[in-house]
C-alpha cells in the first residue's frame, strides 16, 4: 500500500514538473535576433561633403527629381512622391505667403493669436526632408491628436462659451435675426459648391466656411468629408484671421457715412437668472430638436454656464485663459501643417478657398443689409454695421464692427451691440451644421 502511494506521489510530481517546464518555455520571450551590423565603408572628404550636400534643404529645393515624398499624419501608406513644383517652386511660394501672414499679424495686428501659430505651422510644414507633418512629426502628431478627431474644436467652443456674455443678445433679442441672416453665406456656398461639381456631402462640409466658424468647420468636415478636412480647416481659419481685411470694405460699400455714425441706445440691464437659465434652455432645445449639434452646443453652453454660475471661478478662468490659449497654439500649428505646398497649392484647396471667400463675403453683406432693413422699421435706431457681426467669427467680427463705427464717429462704441448678433451667429452656425449632418445621418 505504501509502495502504491509512493508511486502515485512520484507520478503527480513528475506531471507537475513537466507542466511547469512547458509553461515557462511558452512564456519565455523569443531569443533576440542578432542584427547584422552594417559594415562601415570609409569615405573620402569629397564623398562626405557630397553626402552632407544631399541632406541639405538647398539641395532638396534645387533638385527637381530627388524623389522626396509628402508627409501624411495617417502614415507612410498615404504618402506619395512629390512632383517638381511641390518640392521646389511651390515651397518657395508658400514660404513667401507665410512671411506675408507674419507681416499681417505683427505689423498690422490682424488677429495675431490665430495668424502667428497658423503661419509658423505653415513654415514648419514646408521644411524639406524634415517630415514635420508626418505620422511621427510634431505637426502630424498635433493634427492627429486634436483636429482629426474633433477634440480641439470642442475645447475651443468650451473656452469661447466661458468668455461669452449673452447679456447683449438677451437685452436686444431682435439682433438674433442678424445672426440668422449672416448664415446665408453657409447655404449660398452650399449651392455654389454643388454647382461647380462637388458632391452634396462634400459641399455641405465646405459650406460652413461661409460662417467663418473654424471649430464648426472642422467638426462637420470630419464627419462628412474627412479627406477634405485639411483644406477646409485652412480656409475657415484663414478667413477668421483675415476678418479685419475682408469685412471693412464690404461694410463701407453697403452703408452710408450717416448710417455708420448712428449711435445705438444702451440695452436694458439683464438679470443674472436670465443669463443662468439661457444656456440650459439652448441646450435643452438642441437635445430635443437637433441632437446632431449637441457636441458643439453642449461644449459652448457648458463653458458659459460655468461662468454665469459664479461658483466655479477657477474652472471658468482656466477655460477662458489657460485652456483656450493652449488649444489655440496646438490648433494653429495643426492647421498650419496643411499649408504645405503639396496640400495647399492644388486645385481642390484653391477652389475651397475661393468658395469660402465668396461665402464669407456674402454672409457679411446679407447681415449688413438685414440690419439696414431692421433700422427702417425699428423704433430705436440700429447701426447697420452690427449686421456684419452676424458671422460667427467671435469676437473678431464684433471688434471690427466697433472699430469701423468709431472711425466714422469717434466715441461711438458698438462692441456690446455687435456681440448680440455675433453670439447668435455662433449658435446659428452650430445649428446649421446640425441640420446638414442630420441630412446624411
VEXDOLO-76111 format. One record per residue (C-alpha): x, y, z; residue number from 0; residue in one letter. Coordinates in steps of 0.5 Angstrom, whole numbers, plus 500, padded with zeros to 3 digits. Example, Ala and Ser with C-alpha at 12.3 -4.5 7.8 and 13.67 -1.06 7.14 Angstrom:
% VEXDOLO-76111
+-----+-----+-----+-----+------+
|   u |   v |   w | seq | type |
+-----+-----+-----+-----+------+
| 525 | 491 | 516 |   0 |    A |
| 527 | 498 | 514 |   1 |    S |
+-----+-----+-----+-----+------+
This chain:
% VEXDOLO-76111
+-----+-----+-----+-----+------+
|   u |   v |   w | seq | type |
+-----+-----+-----+-----+------+
| 500 | 500 | 500 |   0 |    X |
| 506 | 505 | 502 |   1 |    X |
| 509 | 503 | 495 |   2 |    X |
| 503 | 505 | 491 |   3 |    X |
| 502 | 512 | 495 |   4 |    X |
| 510 | 513 | 493 |   5 |    X |
| 509 | 511 | 486 |   6 |    X |
| 503 | 516 | 486 |   7 |    X |
| 506 | 521 | 489 |   8 |    X |
| 512 | 521 | 484 |   9 |    X |
| 507 | 521 | 478 |  10 |    X |
| 504 | 527 | 481 |  11 |    X |
| 511 | 531 | 482 |  12 |    X |
| 513 | 529 | 475 |  13 |    X |
| 507 | 531 | 472 |  14 |    X |
| 507 | 538 | 476 |  15 |    X |
| 514 | 539 | 474 |  16 |    X |
| 513 | 538 | 466 |  17 |    X |
| 507 | 543 | 466 |  18 |    X |
| 512 | 548 | 470 |  19 |    X |
| 517 | 547 | 465 |  20 |    X |
| 513 | 547 | 459 |  21 |    X |
| 509 | 554 | 462 |  22 |    X |
| 516 | 557 | 463 |  23 |    X |
| 518 | 555 | 456 |  24 |    X |
| 512 | 558 | 453 |  25 |    X |
| 512 | 565 | 457 |  26 |    X |
| 520 | 566 | 455 |  27 |    X |
| 521 | 571 | 450 |  28 |    X |
| 524 | 569 | 444 |  29 |    X |
| 531 | 569 | 443 |  30 |    X |
| 533 | 576 | 440 |  31 |    X |
| 535 | 576 | 433 |  32 |    X |
| 542 | 578 | 432 |  33 |    X |
| 542 | 585 | 428 |  34 |    X |
| 547 | 585 | 423 |  35 |    X |
| 552 | 591 | 423 |  36 |    X |
| 552 | 595 | 417 |  37 |    X |
| 560 | 595 | 415 |  38 |    X |
| 563 | 602 | 415 |  39 |    X |
| 566 | 604 | 409 |  40 |    X |
| 571 | 609 | 409 |  41 |    X |
| 569 | 616 | 405 |  42 |    X |
| 574 | 621 | 402 |  43 |    X |
| 573 | 628 | 404 |  44 |    X |
| 569 | 629 | 398 |  45 |    X |
| 564 | 624 | 399 |  46 |    X |
| 563 | 626 | 406 |  47 |    X |
| 562 | 633 | 403 |  48 |    X |
| 557 | 630 | 398 |  49 |    X |
| 553 | 626 | 403 |  50 |    X |
| 552 | 632 | 407 |  51 |    X |
| 550 | 637 | 401 |  52 |    X |
| 545 | 631 | 399 |  53 |    X |
| 542 | 632 | 406 |  54 |    X |
| 541 | 640 | 406 |  55 |    X |
| 535 | 644 | 405 |  56 |    X |
| 538 | 648 | 399 |  57 |    X |
| 539 | 641 | 395 |  58 |    X |
| 532 | 639 | 396 |  59 |    X |
| 529 | 645 | 394 |  60 |    X |
| 534 | 646 | 388 |  61 |    X |
| 534 | 638 | 386 |  62 |    X |
| 527 | 638 | 382 |  63 |    X |
| 528 | 630 | 382 |  64 |    X |
| 530 | 628 | 389 |  65 |    X |
| 524 | 623 | 390 |  66 |    X |
| 522 | 627 | 396 |  67 |    X |
| 515 | 624 | 399 |  68 |    X |
| 510 | 628 | 402 |  69 |    X |
| 509 | 628 | 410 |  70 |    X |
| 502 | 625 | 412 |  71 |    X |
| 500 | 624 | 419 |  72 |    X |
| 496 | 618 | 417 |  73 |    X |
| 502 | 614 | 416 |  74 |    X |
| 507 | 612 | 410 |  75 |    X |
| 501 | 608 | 406 |  76 |    X |
| 498 | 615 | 405 |  77 |    X |
| 505 | 619 | 402 |  78 |    X |
| 507 | 620 | 395 |  79 |    X |
| 512 | 622 | 391 |  80 |    X |
| 512 | 630 | 390 |  81 |    X |
| 513 | 633 | 383 |  82 |    X |
| 518 | 638 | 382 |  83 |    X |
| 513 | 644 | 383 |  84 |    X |
| 511 | 642 | 390 |  85 |    X |
| 518 | 640 | 392 |  86 |    X |
| 522 | 646 | 390 |  87 |    X |
| 518 | 653 | 387 |  88 |    X |
| 511 | 651 | 391 |  89 |    X |
| 515 | 651 | 397 |  90 |    X |
| 518 | 658 | 396 |  91 |    X |
| 511 | 661 | 394 |  92 |    X |
| 509 | 658 | 401 |  93 |    X |
| 514 | 661 | 405 |  94 |    X |
| 513 | 668 | 402 |  95 |    X |
| 506 | 667 | 404 |  96 |    X |
| 508 | 665 | 411 |  97 |    X |
| 512 | 671 | 411 |  98 |    X |
| 506 | 676 | 409 |  99 |    X |
| 502 | 673 | 414 | 100 |    X |
| 507 | 674 | 419 | 101 |    X |
| 507 | 682 | 417 | 102 |    X |
| 500 | 682 | 418 | 103 |    X |
| 500 | 679 | 425 | 104 |    X |
| 506 | 683 | 427 | 105 |    X |
| 506 | 690 | 423 | 106 |    X |
| 498 | 690 | 422 | 107 |    X |
| 496 | 687 | 429 | 108 |    X |
| 491 | 682 | 425 | 109 |    X |
| 489 | 677 | 430 | 110 |    X |
| 496 | 675 | 432 | 111 |    X |
| 493 | 670 | 436 | 112 |    X |
| 491 | 666 | 430 | 113 |    X |
| 496 | 668 | 425 | 114 |    X |
| 502 | 667 | 429 | 115 |    X |
| 501 | 660 | 430 | 116 |    X |
| 498 | 658 | 423 | 117 |    X |
| 503 | 662 | 420 | 118 |    X |
| 509 | 659 | 424 | 119 |    X |
| 506 | 652 | 423 | 120 |    X |
| 506 | 653 | 415 | 121 |    X |
| 513 | 655 | 416 | 122 |    X |
| 515 | 648 | 419 | 123 |    X |
| 511 | 644 | 414 | 124 |    X |
| 515 | 647 | 408 | 125 |    X |
| 522 | 645 | 411 | 126 |    X |
| 525 | 640 | 406 | 127 |    X |
| 526 | 633 | 409 | 128 |    X |
| 524 | 634 | 416 | 129 |    X |
| 517 | 631 | 415 | 130 |    X |
| 514 | 635 | 421 | 131 |    X |
| 507 | 634 | 418 | 132 |    X |
| 508 | 626 | 418 | 133 |    X |
| 506 | 621 | 423 | 134 |    X |
| 512 | 622 | 428 | 135 |    X |
| 513 | 629 | 426 | 136 |    X |
| 511 | 634 | 431 | 137 |    X |
| 506 | 637 | 427 | 138 |    X |
| 503 | 631 | 425 | 139 |    X |
| 502 | 629 | 432 | 140 |    X |
| 499 | 635 | 434 | 141 |    X |
| 494 | 634 | 428 | 142 |    X |
| 492 | 627 | 429 | 143 |    X |
| 491 | 628 | 437 | 144 |    X |
| 486 | 634 | 436 | 145 |    X |
| 484 | 636 | 430 | 146 |    X |
| 483 | 630 | 426 | 147 |    X |
| 478 | 627 | 432 | 148 |    X |
| 475 | 634 | 433 | 149 |    X |
| 477 | 635 | 440 | 150 |    X |
| 481 | 641 | 439 | 151 |    X |
| 474 | 645 | 436 | 152 |    X |
| 470 | 642 | 442 | 153 |    X |
| 475 | 645 | 447 | 154 |    X |
| 475 | 652 | 443 | 155 |    X |
| 468 | 652 | 444 | 156 |    X |
| 468 | 651 | 451 | 157 |    X |
| 473 | 657 | 452 | 158 |    X |
| 469 | 661 | 448 | 159 |    X |
| 463 | 660 | 452 | 160 |    X |
| 467 | 662 | 458 | 161 |    X |
| 468 | 668 | 455 | 162 |    X |
| 462 | 670 | 452 | 163 |    X |
| 457 | 674 | 455 | 164 |    X |
| 449 | 673 | 453 | 165 |    X |
| 447 | 680 | 456 | 166 |    X |
| 447 | 684 | 450 | 167 |    X |
| 443 | 678 | 446 | 168 |    X |
| 438 | 678 | 452 | 169 |    X |
| 438 | 685 | 452 | 170 |    X |
| 436 | 686 | 445 | 171 |    X |
| 433 | 679 | 442 | 172 |    X |
| 432 | 682 | 435 | 173 |    X |
| 439 | 682 | 434 | 174 |    X |
| 439 | 675 | 434 | 175 |    X |
| 436 | 676 | 427 | 176 |    X |
| 442 | 679 | 424 | 177 |    X |
| 446 | 672 | 427 | 178 |    X |
| 441 | 668 | 423 | 179 |    X |
| 441 | 673 | 416 | 180 |    X |
| 449 | 672 | 416 | 181 |    X |
| 448 | 665 | 416 | 182 |    X |
| 446 | 666 | 409 | 183 |    X |
| 454 | 665 | 407 | 184 |    X |
| 453 | 658 | 409 | 185 |    X |
| 447 | 656 | 405 | 186 |    X |
| 450 | 660 | 399 | 187 |    X |
| 457 | 657 | 399 | 188 |    X |
| 453 | 650 | 399 | 189 |    X |
| 449 | 652 | 393 | 190 |    X |
| 456 | 654 | 390 | 191 |    X |
| 460 | 648 | 391 | 192 |    X |
| 455 | 644 | 388 | 193 |    X |
| 454 | 648 | 382 | 194 |    X |
| 462 | 647 | 381 | 195 |    X |
| 462 | 640 | 381 | 196 |    X |
| 463 | 638 | 389 | 197 |    X |
| 458 | 632 | 391 | 198 |    X |
| 453 | 635 | 396 | 199 |    X |
| 456 | 632 | 402 | 200 |    X |
| 463 | 635 | 400 | 201 |    X |
| 459 | 642 | 399 | 202 |    X |
| 456 | 641 | 406 | 203 |    X |
| 462 | 640 | 409 | 204 |    X |
| 465 | 646 | 405 | 205 |    X |
| 459 | 651 | 406 | 206 |    X |
| 461 | 652 | 414 | 207 |    X |
| 467 | 656 | 412 | 208 |    X |
| 461 | 662 | 410 | 209 |    X |
| 460 | 663 | 417 | 210 |    X |
| 467 | 664 | 419 | 211 |    X |
| 467 | 659 | 424 | 212 |    X |
| 473 | 655 | 425 | 213 |    X |
| 471 | 650 | 430 | 214 |    X |
| 465 | 648 | 427 | 215 |    X |
| 468 | 647 | 420 | 216 |    X |
| 473 | 642 | 423 | 217 |    X |
| 467 | 639 | 427 | 218 |    X |
| 463 | 638 | 420 | 219 |    X |
| 469 | 636 | 416 | 220 |    X |
| 471 | 631 | 420 | 221 |    X |
| 464 | 628 | 419 | 222 |    X |
| 462 | 629 | 412 | 223 |    X |
| 469 | 630 | 408 | 224 |    X |
| 475 | 627 | 412 | 225 |    X |
| 479 | 627 | 406 | 226 |    X |
| 478 | 635 | 405 | 227 |    X |
| 479 | 636 | 413 | 228 |    X |
| 486 | 640 | 412 | 229 |    X |
| 483 | 644 | 406 | 230 |    X |
| 477 | 646 | 410 | 231 |    X |
| 481 | 648 | 416 | 232 |    X |
| 486 | 652 | 413 | 233 |    X |
| 480 | 656 | 409 | 234 |    X |
| 476 | 657 | 415 | 235 |    X |
| 482 | 659 | 420 | 236 |    X |
| 485 | 664 | 415 | 237 |    X |
| 478 | 668 | 414 | 238 |    X |
| 477 | 668 | 421 | 239 |    X |
| 484 | 671 | 422 | 240 |    X |
| 483 | 676 | 416 | 241 |    X |
| 476 | 679 | 418 | 242 |    X |
| 480 | 686 | 419 | 243 |    X |
| 482 | 685 | 412 | 244 |    X |
| 476 | 682 | 409 | 245 |    X |
| 470 | 686 | 412 | 246 |    X |
| 471 | 693 | 413 | 247 |    X |
| 471 | 694 | 405 | 248 |    X |
| 464 | 691 | 405 | 249 |    X |
| 461 | 694 | 411 | 250 |    X |
| 463 | 701 | 408 | 251 |    X |
| 461 | 699 | 401 | 252 |    X |
| 454 | 698 | 403 | 253 |    X |
| 453 | 703 | 408 | 254 |    X |
| 453 | 711 | 408 | 255 |    X |
| 457 | 716 | 413 | 256 |    X |
| 451 | 718 | 416 | 257 |    X |
| 449 | 710 | 418 | 258 |    X |
| 456 | 709 | 420 | 259 |    X |
| 455 | 715 | 425 | 260 |    X |
| 449 | 712 | 428 | 261 |    X |
| 449 | 712 | 436 | 262 |    X |
| 445 | 706 | 439 | 263 |    X |
| 442 | 706 | 446 | 264 |    X |
| 444 | 702 | 452 | 265 |    X |
| 440 | 696 | 453 | 266 |    X |
| 437 | 694 | 459 | 267 |    X |
| 440 | 691 | 465 | 268 |    X |
| 440 | 683 | 464 | 269 |    X |
| 438 | 680 | 471 | 270 |    X |
| 443 | 674 | 473 | 271 |    X |
| 438 | 669 | 473 | 272 |    X |
| 437 | 670 | 465 | 273 |    X |
| 444 | 669 | 464 | 274 |    X |
| 444 | 663 | 468 | 275 |    X |
| 438 | 660 | 465 | 276 |    X |
| 439 | 662 | 458 | 277 |    X |
| 445 | 657 | 456 | 278 |    X |
| 441 | 651 | 460 | 279 |    X |
| 435 | 653 | 455 | 280 |    X |
| 439 | 653 | 449 | 281 |    X |
| 442 | 646 | 451 | 282 |    X |
| 435 | 643 | 452 | 283 |    X |
| 432 | 646 | 445 | 284 |    X |
| 438 | 643 | 442 | 285 |    X |
| 437 | 636 | 445 | 286 |    X |
| 430 | 636 | 443 | 287 |    X |
| 430 | 639 | 436 | 288 |    X |
| 437 | 638 | 434 | 289 |    X |
| 442 | 633 | 437 | 290 |    X |
| 447 | 633 | 432 | 291 |    X |
| 449 | 640 | 434 | 292 |    X |
| 449 | 637 | 442 | 293 |    X |
| 457 | 637 | 442 | 294 |    X |
| 458 | 644 | 440 | 295 |    X |
| 453 | 647 | 443 | 296 |    X |
| 454 | 643 | 449 | 297 |    X |
| 461 | 645 | 450 | 298 |    X |
| 459 | 652 | 449 | 299 |    X |
| 454 | 652 | 454 | 300 |    X |
| 458 | 649 | 459 | 301 |    X |
| 463 | 654 | 459 | 302 |    X |
| 458 | 659 | 459 | 303 |    X |
| 454 | 656 | 465 | 304 |    X |
| 460 | 655 | 469 | 305 |    X |
| 462 | 663 | 468 | 306 |    X |
| 455 | 665 | 470 | 307 |    X |
| 454 | 660 | 476 | 308 |    X |
| 459 | 665 | 480 | 309 |    X |
| 461 | 659 | 484 | 310 |    X |
| 467 | 656 | 480 | 311 |    X |
| 471 | 662 | 478 | 312 |    X |
| 477 | 657 | 478 | 313 |    X |
| 474 | 653 | 473 | 314 |    X |
| 472 | 659 | 469 | 315 |    X |
| 478 | 663 | 469 | 316 |    X |
| 482 | 656 | 466 | 317 |    X |
| 477 | 656 | 461 | 318 |    X |
| 478 | 663 | 459 | 319 |    X |
| 485 | 663 | 459 | 320 |    X |
| 490 | 657 | 460 | 321 |    X |
| 486 | 652 | 457 | 322 |    X |
| 484 | 656 | 450 | 323 |    X |
| 491 | 659 | 450 | 324 |    X |
| 494 | 652 | 450 | 325 |    X |
| 489 | 649 | 445 | 326 |    X |
| 490 | 655 | 440 | 327 |    X |
| 497 | 654 | 440 | 328 |    X |
| 496 | 647 | 438 | 329 |    X |
| 490 | 648 | 433 | 330 |    X |
| 494 | 654 | 430 | 331 |    X |
| 500 | 649 | 429 | 332 |    X |
| 496 | 643 | 427 | 333 |    X |
| 492 | 648 | 422 | 334 |    X |
| 499 | 651 | 419 | 335 |    X |
| 501 | 644 | 418 | 336 |    X |
| 496 | 644 | 412 | 337 |    X |
| 500 | 650 | 409 | 338 |    X |
| 505 | 645 | 406 | 339 |    X |
| 506 | 647 | 398 | 340 |    X |
| 503 | 639 | 396 | 341 |    X |
| 497 | 641 | 400 | 342 |    X |
| 495 | 648 | 399 | 343 |    X |
| 497 | 649 | 392 | 344 |    X |
| 493 | 645 | 389 | 345 |    X |
| 486 | 646 | 385 | 346 |    X |
| 482 | 643 | 390 | 347 |    X |
| 484 | 647 | 396 | 348 |    X |
| 484 | 653 | 392 | 349 |    X |
| 477 | 652 | 390 | 350 |    X |
| 475 | 651 | 397 | 351 |    X |
| 479 | 658 | 399 | 352 |    X |
| 475 | 662 | 393 | 353 |    X |
| 468 | 659 | 395 | 354 |    X |
| 470 | 661 | 403 | 355 |    X |
| 472 | 668 | 401 | 356 |    X |
| 465 | 669 | 397 | 357 |    X |
| 461 | 666 | 402 | 358 |    X |
| 464 | 670 | 408 | 359 |    X |
| 463 | 676 | 404 | 360 |    X |
| 456 | 674 | 402 | 361 |    X |
| 455 | 673 | 410 | 362 |    X |
| 457 | 679 | 412 | 363 |    X |
| 454 | 683 | 406 | 364 |    X |
| 447 | 680 | 408 | 365 |    X |
| 448 | 681 | 415 | 366 |    X |
| 449 | 689 | 414 | 367 |    X |
| 443 | 689 | 409 | 368 |    X |
| 439 | 686 | 414 | 369 |    X |
| 441 | 691 | 419 | 370 |    X |
| 439 | 697 | 415 | 371 |    X |
| 432 | 694 | 414 | 372 |    X |
| 431 | 693 | 421 | 373 |    X |
| 433 | 700 | 422 | 374 |    X |
| 428 | 703 | 418 | 375 |    X |
| 422 | 699 | 422 | 376 |    X |
| 426 | 700 | 429 | 377 |    X |
| 423 | 705 | 434 | 378 |    X |
| 430 | 705 | 437 | 379 |    X |
| 436 | 707 | 432 | 380 |    X |
| 440 | 701 | 429 | 381 |    X |
| 447 | 702 | 426 | 382 |    X |
| 447 | 697 | 420 | 383 |    X |
| 455 | 696 | 422 | 384 |    X |
| 453 | 691 | 427 | 385 |    X |
| 450 | 686 | 422 | 386 |    X |
| 457 | 684 | 420 | 387 |    X |
| 458 | 681 | 427 | 388 |    X |
| 453 | 676 | 425 | 389 |    X |
| 458 | 672 | 422 | 390 |    X |
| 461 | 667 | 428 | 391 |    X |
| 468 | 670 | 428 | 392 |    X |
| 467 | 671 | 435 | 393 |    X |
| 470 | 676 | 438 | 394 |    X |
| 474 | 678 | 432 | 395 |    X |
| 468 | 681 | 428 | 396 |    X |
| 465 | 685 | 433 | 397 |    X |
| 472 | 688 | 435 | 398 |    X |
| 472 | 690 | 427 | 399 |    X |
| 465 | 693 | 427 | 400 |    X |
| 467 | 697 | 433 | 401 |    X |
| 473 | 700 | 430 | 402 |    X |
| 469 | 702 | 424 | 403 |    X |
| 464 | 705 | 428 | 404 |    X |
| 469 | 709 | 432 | 405 |    X |
| 473 | 711 | 426 | 406 |    X |
| 466 | 714 | 423 | 407 |    X |
| 464 | 717 | 429 | 408 |    X |
| 470 | 718 | 435 | 409 |    X |
| 467 | 715 | 441 | 410 |    X |
| 461 | 711 | 438 | 411 |    X |
| 462 | 704 | 442 | 412 |    X |
| 459 | 699 | 438 | 413 |    X |
| 462 | 693 | 441 | 414 |    X |
| 457 | 691 | 446 | 415 |    X |
| 451 | 692 | 441 | 416 |    X |
| 455 | 688 | 436 | 417 |    X |
| 456 | 682 | 441 | 418 |    X |
| 449 | 680 | 441 | 419 |    X |
| 449 | 678 | 433 | 420 |    X |
| 456 | 675 | 434 | 421 |    X |
| 454 | 671 | 439 | 422 |    X |
| 447 | 669 | 435 | 423 |    X |
| 452 | 667 | 430 | 424 |    X |
| 456 | 662 | 434 | 425 |    X |
| 449 | 659 | 435 | 426 |    X |
| 447 | 659 | 428 | 427 |    X |
| 453 | 656 | 425 | 428 |    X |
| 453 | 650 | 430 | 429 |    X |
| 445 | 649 | 429 | 430 |    X |
| 447 | 650 | 421 | 431 |    X |
| 452 | 644 | 422 | 432 |    X |
| 447 | 640 | 426 | 433 |    X |
| 442 | 641 | 420 | 434 |    X |
| 447 | 639 | 415 | 435 |    X |
| 449 | 633 | 419 | 436 |    X |
| 442 | 630 | 420 | 437 |    X |
| 441 | 630 | 413 | 438 |    X |
| 447 | 625 | 412 | 439 |    X |
| 445 | 621 | 418 | 440 |    X |
+-----+-----+-----+-----+------+
